[in-house]
């Protein structure tokens, strides 16, 4: 080990690998791989070593009591069903407790995640023991436990601040995500009563969705196409209408700019779900819009415009209403971008004789796209998962195919909701969630990496 590496190790800024620790470390440090904290206790860090040892003992006790069983049950997900037994003494049927596959899967994944965390702690204890050994060997001061605690409020403050968020991310985000991914490879559903005891089925759920000849497969491709069409129009109609409004309000000849912004942004003060529910009520066959159109003679007295009863009408309706609720937010976003376009670009264009239309397509639009490409990608992604607008407006209706589990305006996210909450097809819902993530992740990454915002960062 060279002098430079040793110097940085003594200062605690080096992160040697486990192989390097076993090669260069002493006996007590190597033994710390079996007895956590032994190296620290051997080099004047008794409290720290005892904490490491306590963590190891707690993990071993947990694994012996239930952890090993949890992992051993994962391959089968249980095999003992709940049974009904007649009790002669009580003259009633009693139910014996069988295996619950959902708990087996959850506990098994939690145990595996805990094991990974323990291995990360184990590696940290080896590094801590190695550093203490090097400091002691060099005759330097080995930090006491109180000094380590003080460092958590000073140079190691980031560890103190990041540990609670990371814990909640692991428990509330990573573990449920792993659970959902695993669920996609099981038959956990109401089909054939696989809600209590279910098995691994490999890729059969994915094959079902990709099979356009099956009911679920045909529904998936139809819903996927409509989801992409909806996301495209919902994103770019809002974007361009919001841009036009922002340009008109911010032009030099427009007076009372604040008043006009206030008028268009006023709808943001009303919660979106309230606006959507009001619009849904007004557009019903006997709602205010149809009643008004009948009273002024636009439609026949016994007729109604099929806002949510005809597939094409329903799709156009949700796109138009999304423009109404979304343009004010886009207006606010793009106003700031417009105000930051360098004025000398327009002055140079005026001197070259370019008219307003030419300036728009040569300066304004390229600059807007350059700056707002990440915003457009994020908006497209959010529109693919826009649960509120679809569910609160149309509820996915109309349903023209009674054999289908999705309506004509259902998106992947609203269909996923119906599959899991209403139909209890949790395995198919998990597959839909995974495929939605894969499509959005790949599409967003490729789009951004091929955009000028990424390739020419800071070049406009």
KELUM-353576 format. One line per field, with one value per residue (C-alpha): x, y, z. Coordinates in nm, 3 decimals, padded with zeros to 5 digits, always signed. Example, Ala and Ser with C-alpha at 12.3 -4.5 7.8 and 13.67 -1.06 7.14 Angstrom:
2
u <- (+01.230	+01.367)
v <- (-00.450	-00.106)
w <- (+00.780	+00.714)
This chain:
460
u <- (+00.000	+00.159	+00.213	-00.044	-00.315	-00.220	-00.230	-00.578	-00.692	-00.574	-00.777	-01.087	-01.127	-01.036	-01.285	-01.086	-01.258	-01.326	-01.051	-00.800	-00.902	-00.847	-00.511	-00.374	-00.565	-00.452	-00.592	-00.855	-00.974	-01.011	-01.193	-01.439	-01.587	-01.718	-01.756	-01.865	-01.705	-01.413	-01.158	-01.304	-01.305	-00.944	-00.841	-00.999	-01.349	-01.541	-01.886	-01.876	-01.769	-02.044	-02.307	-02.180	-02.186	-02.540	-02.654	-02.505	-02.664	-03.003	-02.980	-02.878	-03.163	-03.413	-03.288	-03.300	-03.648	-03.821	-03.587	-03.463	-03.822	-03.938	-03.675	-03.729	-04.101	-04.046	-03.998	-04.333	-04.534	-04.704	-04.886	-05.125	-05.476	-05.723	-05.938	-06.288	-06.312	-06.625	-06.591	-06.801	-06.778	-06.889	-07.105	-06.966	-06.725	-06.380	-06.131	-05.769	-05.508	-05.344	-05.061	-05.121	-04.909	-04.929	-04.775	-04.514	-04.412	-04.407	-04.210	-03.967	-03.892	-03.859	-03.611	-03.404	-03.402	-03.299	-03.019	-02.887	-02.893	-02.708	-02.439	-02.398	-02.356	-02.115	-01.895	-01.902	-01.790	-01.491	-01.390	-01.432	-01.217	-00.953	-00.934	-00.907	-00.626	-00.431	-00.465	-00.356	-00.065	+00.054	+00.035	-00.238	-00.549	-00.834	-01.167	-01.372	-01.743	-01.835	-01.622	-01.798	-02.132	-02.017	-01.901	-02.260	-02.346	-02.040	-01.845	-02.079	-02.398	-02.506	-02.528	-02.754	-02.983	-02.998	-03.056	-03.427	-03.530	-03.345	-03.519	-03.863	-03.767	-03.667	-03.983	-04.243	-04.105	-03.851	-04.022	-04.371	-04.208	-04.032	-04.357	-04.547	-04.280	-04.288	-04.668	-04.657	-04.499	-04.772	-05.138	-05.251	-05.603	-05.970	-05.946	-05.981	-05.981	-05.606	-05.640	-05.517	-05.288	-05.115	-04.810	-04.532	-04.634	-04.330	-04.402	-04.753	-04.915	-04.697	-04.785	-05.155	-05.127	-04.921	-05.168	-05.398	-05.637	-05.729	-05.975	-05.713	-05.454	-05.692	-05.793	-05.430	-05.333	-05.649	-05.597	-05.224	-05.289	-05.555	-05.327	-05.048	-05.293	-05.443	-05.102	-04.987	-05.291	-05.324	-04.959	-04.924	-05.269	-05.202	-04.852	-04.938	-05.255	-05.066	-04.781	-05.018	-05.182	-04.846	-04.721	-05.039	-05.036	-04.663	-04.647	-04.556	-04.891	-05.100	-05.233	-05.327	-05.113	-05.170	-05.547	-05.543	-05.314	-05.546	-05.848	-05.690	-05.518	-05.829	-05.942	-05.628	-05.777	-06.054	-05.942	-05.919	-06.136	-06.417	-06.400	-06.395	-06.694	-06.892	-06.812	-06.912	-07.250	-07.307	-07.237	-07.471	-07.771	-07.992	-07.718	-07.711	-07.544	-07.797	-08.089	-07.964	-07.913	-08.268	-08.415	-08.255	-08.346	-07.996	-08.095	-08.430	-08.639	-08.590	-08.222	-07.896	-07.539	-07.353	-07.063	-06.994	-07.212	-07.032	-06.668	-06.542	-06.741	-06.611	-06.249	-06.275	-06.460	-06.192	-05.919	-06.106	-06.182	-05.818	-05.722	-05.951	-05.806	-05.444	-05.377	-05.356	-05.069	-04.890	-04.941	-04.760	-04.476	-04.416	-04.453	-04.126	-03.952	-04.074	-03.955	-03.604	-03.554	-03.273	-03.422	-03.114	-03.217	-03.541	-03.360	-03.116	-03.406	-03.581	-03.267	-03.251	-03.609	-03.773	-04.146	-04.325	-04.408	-04.048	-03.926	-04.166	-04.045	-03.679	-03.635	-03.934	-04.033	-03.677	-03.590	-03.911	-03.851	-03.487	-03.571	-03.892	-03.803	-03.763	-04.094	-04.266	-04.128	-04.244	-04.587	-04.626	-04.537	-04.785	-05.058	-05.000	-05.073	-05.341	-05.588	-05.793	-05.911	-06.027	-06.169	-06.352	-06.485	-06.585	-06.493	-06.352	-06.695	-06.851	-06.813	-06.892	-06.746	-06.919	-06.654	-06.379	-06.261	-06.192	-06.401	-06.324	-06.165	-05.976	-05.602	-05.355	-05.362	-05.744	-05.760	-05.501	-05.723	-06.024	-05.826	-05.703	-05.982	-06.291	-06.187	-05.912	-05.679	-05.374	-05.124	-05.243	-05.251	-04.889	-04.792	-04.969	-04.783	-04.446	-04.509	-04.624	-04.303	-04.085	-04.255	-04.231	-03.874	-03.737	-03.937	-03.844	-03.475	-03.442	-03.636	-03.429	-03.092	-03.177	-03.300	-03.100	-03.150	-02.920	-02.686	-02.630	-02.665	-02.585	-02.539	-02.846)
v <- (+00.000	+00.328	+00.630	+00.848	+00.586	+00.534	+00.907	+00.946	+00.634	+00.780	+01.093	+00.888	+01.002	+00.668	+00.391	+00.067	-00.238	-00.550	-00.732	-00.458	-00.471	-00.847	-00.805	-00.515	-00.540	-00.705	-01.008	-00.825	-00.635	-00.958	-01.121	-00.829	-00.997	-01.268	-01.072	-00.721	-00.452	-00.668	-00.452	-00.134	-00.275	-00.388	-00.033	+00.178	+00.214	+00.002	+00.168	+00.176	-00.187	-00.292	-00.120	-00.306	-00.633	-00.563	-00.502	-00.835	-01.023	-00.862	-00.968	-01.324	-01.356	-01.226	-01.464	-01.763	-01.683	-01.591	-01.457	-01.792	-01.921	-01.613	-01.662	-02.041	-01.988	-01.754	-02.025	-02.194	-01.897	-02.146	-02.472	-02.520	-02.390	-02.273	-02.567	-02.597	-02.838	-02.941	-02.903	-03.162	-02.989	-02.645	-02.780	-02.521	-02.513	-02.375	-02.249	-02.355	-02.095	-02.178	-02.011	-01.658	-01.610	-01.230	-01.219	-01.476	-01.267	-00.944	-01.088	-01.264	-00.948	-00.745	-01.004	-00.991	-00.611	-00.620	-00.862	-00.621	-00.340	-00.561	-00.641	-00.267	-00.213	-00.509	-00.352	-00.023	-00.196	-00.348	-00.005	+00.145	-00.130	-00.089	+00.288	+00.247	-00.006	+00.222	+00.520	+00.311	+00.160	+00.508	+00.632	+00.883	+00.963	+00.716	+00.903	+00.827	+00.748	+01.101	+01.245	+01.024	+01.151	+01.513	+01.449	+01.357	+01.723	+01.857	+01.697	+01.395	+01.600	+01.470	+01.120	+01.243	+01.428	+01.161	+00.855	+00.919	+00.997	+00.689	+00.474	+00.592	+00.554	+00.194	+00.111	+00.315	+00.316	+00.045	-00.238	-00.173	-00.141	-00.476	-00.627	-00.502	-00.631	-00.977	-00.978	-00.955	-01.302	-01.468	-01.563	-01.336	-01.253	-01.331	-01.570	-01.928	-01.781	-01.712	-01.436	-01.623	-01.891	-01.824	-01.943	-01.820	-01.834	-01.681	-01.468	-01.599	-01.270	-01.077	-01.329	-01.276	-00.899	-00.924	-01.170	-00.944	-01.238	-01.257	-01.022	-00.868	-00.852	-00.681	-00.436	-00.360	-00.263	-00.055	+00.128	+00.177	+00.340	+00.572	+00.657	+00.770	+00.965	+01.131	+01.218	+01.371	+01.593	+01.678	+01.786	+01.982	+02.146	+02.288	+02.386	+02.571	+02.739	+02.844	+02.975	+03.177	+03.330	+03.410	+03.576	+03.782	+03.900	+03.977	+04.166	+04.533	+04.660	+04.470	+04.687	+04.573	+04.261	+04.181	+04.192	+03.947	+03.709	+03.728	+03.641	+03.329	+03.213	+03.261	+02.906	+02.780	+02.906	+02.644	+02.286	+02.091	+01.802	+02.048	+02.197	+01.851	+01.726	+02.041	+01.998	+01.631	+01.726	+02.001	+01.771	+01.490	+01.413	+01.613	+01.853	+02.230	+02.234	+02.003	+02.176	+02.516	+02.391	+02.253	+02.575	+02.791	+02.542	+02.424	+02.059	+01.884	+01.889	+01.514	+01.500	+01.531	+01.572	+01.248	+01.402	+01.086	+00.827	+00.821	+00.708	+00.979	+01.254	+01.142	+01.144	+01.487	+01.617	+01.511	+01.664	+01.996	+02.017	+01.931	+02.237	+02.451	+02.331	+02.305	+02.618	+02.855	+02.648	+02.642	+03.018	+03.073	+02.840	+02.995	+03.358	+03.337	+03.172	+03.439	+03.719	+03.568	+03.555	+03.805	+04.118	+04.171	+03.868	+04.041	+04.370	+04.198	+04.026	+04.363	+04.509	+04.212	+04.278	+03.971	+04.002	+03.880	+03.538	+03.480	+03.593	+03.351	+03.047	+03.149	+03.283	+03.233	+02.876	+02.730	+02.903	+02.780	+02.422	+02.440	+02.558	+02.363	+02.020	+01.869	+02.033	+01.881	+01.537	+01.564	+01.689	+01.404	+01.155	+01.308	+01.302	+00.931	+00.891	+01.161	+00.973	+01.272	+01.419	+01.087	+00.928	+01.237	+01.342	+01.025	+00.746	+00.569	+00.556	+00.478	+00.101	-00.024	-00.372	-00.547	-00.821	-00.564	-00.447	-00.092	+00.184	+00.383	+00.672	+00.465	+00.527	+00.265	+00.416	+00.418	+00.067	-00.045	+00.101	-00.092	-00.414	-00.401	-00.231	-00.345	-00.674	-00.779	-00.887	-00.778	-00.972	-00.819	-00.475	-00.519	-00.611	-00.299	-00.087	-00.235	-00.192	+00.167	+00.242	+00.075	+00.258	+00.597	+00.547	+00.439	+00.698	+00.986	+00.892	+00.855	+01.175	+01.381	+01.243	+01.323	+01.676	+01.996	+02.065	+01.769	+01.779	+02.155	+02.240	+02.606	+02.665	+02.874)
w <- (+00.000	-00.113	+00.115	-00.060	-00.015	+00.349	+00.418	+00.277	+00.463	+00.791	+00.725	+00.661	+00.301	+00.141	+00.076	+00.035	-00.106	+00.099	-00.091	-00.005	+00.361	+00.377	+00.201	+00.406	+00.735	+01.055	+01.229	+01.434	+01.128	+00.931	+01.222	+01.213	+00.907	+01.143	+01.467	+01.374	+01.585	+01.701	+01.519	+01.668	+02.022	+01.981	+01.888	+02.165	+02.012	+02.261	+02.233	+01.855	+01.840	+02.082	+01.864	+01.557	+01.750	+01.874	+01.516	+01.407	+01.697	+01.625	+01.261	+01.351	+01.602	+01.348	+01.077	+01.312	+01.441	+01.114	+00.845	+00.713	+00.708	+00.517	+00.246	+00.231	+00.164	-00.131	-00.400	-00.318	-00.180	+00.051	-00.006	+00.287	+00.205	+00.463	+00.575	+00.718	+01.014	+01.204	+01.581	+01.761	+02.095	+01.976	+01.691	+01.450	+01.161	+01.246	+00.993	+01.022	+00.938	+00.607	+00.420	+00.291	-00.018	-00.011	+00.338	+00.243	-00.058	+00.143	+00.437	+00.204	+00.007	+00.329	+00.462	+00.142	+00.155	+00.522	+00.432	+00.168	+00.424	+00.672	+00.411	+00.349	+00.727	+00.742	+00.475	+00.668	+00.988	+00.804	+00.676	+01.023	+01.180	+00.909	+00.961	+01.339	+01.293	+01.059	+01.294	+01.593	+01.400	+01.294	+01.653	+01.575	+01.775	+01.733	+01.756	+02.064	+02.049	+02.162	+01.882	+01.628	+01.755	+01.726	+01.369	+01.279	+01.339	+01.158	+00.872	+00.861	+00.886	+00.545	+00.692	+00.971	+00.732	+00.463	+00.682	+00.771	+00.409	+00.283	+00.542	+00.430	+00.063	+00.127	+00.324	+00.137	-00.219	-00.296	-00.103	-00.257	-00.600	-00.563	-00.435	-00.742	-00.980	-00.820	-00.825	-01.206	-01.215	-01.006	-01.058	-00.772	-00.888	-00.846	-01.142	-01.008	-00.654	-00.635	-00.375	-00.066	-00.207	-00.538	-00.729	-00.955	-01.322	-01.491	-01.798	-01.864	-01.757	-02.000	-02.274	-02.201	-02.243	-02.560	-02.713	-02.914	-02.964	-02.595	-02.425	-02.195	-02.474	-02.717	-02.445	-02.361	-02.717	-02.764	-02.434	-02.503	-02.843	-02.700	-02.403	-02.638	-02.858	-02.552	-02.404	-02.736	-02.781	-02.410	-02.402	-02.725	-02.733	-02.386	-02.487	-02.806	-02.676	-02.363	-02.579	-02.800	-02.493	-02.336	-02.656	-02.697	-02.335	-02.331	-02.661	-02.630	-02.757	-02.502	-02.221	-01.869	-01.891	-01.523	-01.567	-01.858	-01.673	-01.373	-01.588	-01.735	-01.417	-01.201	-01.274	-01.095	-00.767	-00.794	-00.715	-01.038	-00.920	-00.840	-01.191	-01.351	-01.151	-01.238	-01.608	-01.591	-01.443	-01.699	-01.995	-01.895	-02.125	-01.888	-01.784	-01.816	-02.160	-02.330	-02.157	-02.278	-02.634	-02.638	-02.504	-02.776	-03.051	-03.144	-03.092	-03.094	-02.771	-02.720	-02.828	-02.640	-02.752	-02.667	-02.477	-02.278	-02.455	-02.790	-02.806	-03.042	-02.870	-02.529	-02.643	-02.801	-02.494	-02.245	-02.464	-02.496	-02.122	-02.046	-02.254	-02.042	-01.710	-01.829	-02.035	-01.732	-01.585	-01.920	-01.951	-01.622	-01.721	-02.063	-01.954	-01.764	-02.060	-02.302	-02.077	-02.076	-02.453	-02.531	-02.689	-02.904	-03.109	-03.208	-03.270	-03.503	-03.681	-03.726	-03.879	-04.120	-04.227	-04.070	-04.002	-03.688	-03.832	-03.937	-03.595	-03.428	-03.625	-03.624	-03.269	-03.037	-03.120	-03.132	-02.803	-02.640	-02.751	-02.644	-02.293	-02.235	-02.378	-02.026	-01.930	-02.235	-02.155	-01.794	-01.907	-02.157	-01.884	-01.640	-01.907	-01.970	-01.597	-01.583	-01.364	-01.245	-01.575	-01.722	-01.410	-01.284	-01.624	-01.805	-01.566	-01.872	-02.038	-02.276	-02.270	-02.618	-02.567	-02.279	-02.270	-02.213	-01.873	-02.000	-02.152	-02.465	-02.276	-02.020	-01.999	-01.883	-01.533	-01.503	-01.652	-01.395	-01.123	-01.249	-01.286	-00.928	-00.732	-00.921	-01.085	-00.839	-01.121	-00.925	-01.135	-01.463	-01.299	-01.192	-01.549	-01.680	-01.425	-01.523	-01.896	-01.844	-01.655	-01.920	-02.207	-02.036	-01.910	-02.248	-02.442	-02.209	-02.202	-02.579	-02.646	-02.406	-02.517	-02.880	-02.806	-02.844	-02.473	-02.404	-02.703	-02.703	-02.334	-02.279	-02.650	-02.735)
